[in-house]
């Protein structure tokens, strides 16, 4: 939202990242137009994936040609920053002799938090459907190929992505590479 505002994306800009819901609001959730945040958490826990509403932007309001690239790269970049900060704070605390970090619980928490953020970064960089990667990739392609890619991705990208997710749920190791890549990236972001 901050990045969208800085590059002129327009739309409503809020100050809060999360909307708190009371039990009554969750109970009164309108299933035809909105998915409750508690149900999103349930989807992540039970199915292993969730959904978030995309931030609305209007490319006509961008102040530069690369505005869409900057807005799209902000999410994966933030995931990378969180992963780097999480794992390096943990490693620094261990090296400074902070005793509670020696237990298996904190180690699991910090390593898992860093890996989840790396996983979200890698997953969001996939150039299919409504993921951030489909906004980023055309900036690195020749103009004609970028136009063709945008056309086909707009028509078929979401179907391909949903198909891959469905195949993964049915047991095919479609996203095994994405998961293993987040594990392999972890040692490369430790600087301390």
C-alpha positions as CSV (number, residue, x, y, z in Angstrom):
1,X,0.0,0.0,0.0
2,X,2.9,2.4,0.8
3,X,4.7,1.5,-2.4
4,X,1.5,1.9,-4.4
5,X,1.0,5.3,-2.9
6,X,4.6,6.4,-3.6
7,X,4.5,5.4,-7.3
8,X,1.0,6.9,-7.8
9,X,-1.1,3.8,-7.9
10,X,-4.3,5.6,-6.8
11,X,-7.2,4.0,-5.0
12,X,-7.9,3.9,-1.3
13,X,-4.7,4.0,0.9
14,X,-5.2,2.7,4.4
15,X,-2.9,3.0,7.4
16,X,-3.6,-0.5,8.8
17,X,-2.4,-3.7,7.3
18,X,-4.9,-6.0,9.0
19,X,-8.6,-5.5,9.7
20,X,-9.6,-6.8,13.1
21,X,-12.8,-8.6,13.2
22,X,-15.0,-9.2,16.3
23,X,-16.7,-12.6,16.8
24,X,-20.0,-11.0,15.6
25,X,-18.4,-9.8,12.4
26,X,-17.0,-13.3,11.7
27,X,-20.4,-14.7,12.4
28,X,-22.1,-12.3,10.0
29,X,-19.6,-12.8,7.2
30,X,-21.1,-12.4,3.8
31,X,-19.9,-15.5,1.9
32,X,-21.0,-14.2,-1.5
33,X,-18.7,-11.2,-1.5
34,X,-16.0,-11.7,1.2
35,X,-14.0,-14.4,2.9
36,X,-13.5,-14.0,6.6
37,X,-9.9,-13.7,7.9
38,X,-10.5,-16.6,10.3
39,X,-11.5,-18.8,7.3
40,X,-8.4,-17.8,5.5
41,X,-6.4,-19.0,8.5
42,X,-8.3,-22.2,8.4
43,X,-7.6,-22.6,4.7
44,X,-3.9,-22.2,5.3
45,X,-3.9,-24.7,8.2
46,X,-6.0,-27.4,6.5
47,X,-5.2,-27.0,2.8
48,X,-1.7,-25.4,3.0
49,X,-2.6,-22.3,1.0
50,X,-4.8,-19.3,1.3
51,X,-6.0,-16.2,-0.5
52,X,-5.5,-12.5,-0.1
53,X,-7.4,-9.7,-1.9
54,X,-5.0,-8.0,-4.3
55,X,-4.3,-4.3,-3.7
56,X,-6.2,-2.3,-6.4
57,X,-4.0,-0.2,-8.6
58,X,-4.6,1.9,-11.7
59,X,-1.6,1.9,-14.0
60,X,-2.8,5.1,-15.6
61,X,-1.9,6.9,-12.3
62,X,1.7,5.6,-12.1
63,X,4.3,8.4,-12.3
64,X,6.8,6.3,-14.2
65,X,6.8,3.4,-16.7
66,X,8.2,1.1,-14.1
67,X,5.5,1.8,-11.5
68,X,3.8,-1.5,-12.0
69,X,7.2,-3.3,-11.6
70,X,7.9,-1.4,-8.4
71,X,4.5,-2.2,-6.9
72,X,4.6,-5.8,-7.9
73,X,8.2,-6.3,-6.6
74,X,7.3,-4.8,-3.2
75,X,5.6,-7.9,-1.9
76,X,8.3,-10.4,-2.7
77,X,11.0,-7.9,-1.6
78,X,9.2,-7.5,1.8
79,X,9.2,-11.3,2.2
80,X,12.9,-11.4,1.5
81,X,13.6,-8.5,4.0
82,X,11.5,-10.3,6.7
83,X,13.4,-13.6,6.0
84,X,16.8,-11.9,6.2
85,X,15.9,-10.0,9.3
86,X,14.4,-13.1,11.1
87,X,17.2,-15.5,10.4
88,X,20.0,-13.0,11.1
89,X,18.5,-11.8,14.4
90,X,18.3,-15.5,15.4
91,X,21.9,-16.2,14.4
92,X,23.1,-13.0,16.1
93,X,21.3,-13.9,19.3
94,X,22.8,-17.4,19.3
95,X,26.3,-16.0,18.7
96,X,25.9,-13.5,21.5
97,X,25.0,-16.3,23.8
98,X,21.3,-15.5,24.4
99,X,20.4,-18.8,26.2
100,X,16.7,-19.1,25.3
101,X,17.5,-19.2,21.6
102,X,19.4,-22.4,22.2
103,X,16.2,-24.4,22.8
104,X,14.6,-26.3,19.9
105,X,11.4,-24.2,20.0
106,X,12.9,-20.8,19.2
107,X,15.1,-22.4,16.6
108,X,12.1,-24.0,14.9
109,X,10.1,-20.7,15.1
110,X,12.8,-18.5,13.6
111,X,14.0,-20.9,10.9
112,X,10.4,-21.8,9.9
113,X,9.4,-18.1,9.8
114,X,12.3,-17.3,7.5
115,X,11.6,-20.3,5.3
116,X,7.9,-19.4,5.0
117,X,8.8,-15.9,3.9
118,X,11.2,-17.2,1.4
119,X,8.5,-19.6,0.2
120,X,6.1,-16.8,-0.2
121,X,8.7,-14.8,-2.1
122,X,9.5,-17.6,-4.5
123,X,5.8,-18.5,-5.0
124,X,4.8,-14.9,-5.7
125,X,7.5,-14.6,-8.3
126,X,5.9,-17.4,-10.4
127,X,4.8,-15.6,-13.6
128,X,1.3,-17.1,-13.7
129,X,-2.2,-15.8,-13.0
130,X,-2.5,-13.0,-10.6
131,X,0.8,-13.6,-8.8
132,X,3.3,-10.8,-8.7
133,X,5.6,-12.5,-11.1
134,X,3.2,-12.0,-14.0
135,X,3.6,-8.2,-13.6
136,X,7.4,-8.4,-13.2
137,X,8.3,-10.8,-16.1
138,X,7.2,-8.5,-19.0
139,X,9.7,-5.9,-18.0
140,X,12.5,-8.4,-18.8
141,X,11.1,-9.6,-22.1
142,X,11.3,-8.0,-25.6
143,X,8.3,-5.8,-26.3
144,X,6.5,-8.1,-28.7
145,X,7.0,-11.1,-26.5
146,X,5.9,-9.2,-23.5
147,X,2.7,-8.2,-25.2
148,X,2.0,-11.8,-26.3
149,X,2.8,-13.0,-22.8
150,X,0.4,-10.5,-21.2
151,X,-2.4,-11.5,-23.6
152,X,-2.0,-15.3,-23.0
153,X,-1.5,-14.9,-19.2
154,X,-4.6,-12.7,-19.0
155,X,-6.6,-15.4,-20.8
156,X,-5.2,-18.6,-19.4
157,X,-2.8,-17.7,-16.5
158,X,-5.3,-18.1,-13.6
159,X,-6.6,-21.4,-15.1
160,X,-3.0,-22.8,-15.4
161,X,-2.2,-21.7,-11.8
162,X,-5.4,-23.2,-10.4
163,X,-4.7,-26.4,-12.4
164,X,-1.2,-26.6,-10.9
165,X,-2.6,-26.1,-7.4
166,X,-5.2,-28.7,-7.9
167,X,-2.6,-31.2,-9.2
168,X,-0.4,-30.4,-6.2
169,X,-3.3,-31.1,-3.8
170,X,-4.0,-34.4,-5.6
171,X,-0.5,-35.5,-4.8
172,X,1.7,-34.6,-7.8
173,X,4.9,-32.9,-6.6
174,X,4.2,-29.7,-8.7
175,X,5.4,-27.2,-6.1
176,X,8.1,-29.4,-4.6
177,X,10.7,-27.3,-6.4
178,X,9.3,-24.1,-4.9
179,X,9.3,-25.6,-1.4
180,X,12.8,-27.0,-1.8
181,X,14.1,-23.7,-3.3
182,X,13.0,-21.8,-0.1
183,X,15.1,-24.3,2.0
184,X,18.1,-24.0,-0.3
185,X,18.0,-20.2,-0.2
186,X,18.2,-20.0,3.6
187,X,22.0,-20.3,3.9
188,X,22.5,-17.6,1.4
189,X,20.7,-14.9,3.4
190,X,22.7,-15.4,6.6
191,X,25.2,-12.6,6.8
192,X,26.1,-12.7,10.5
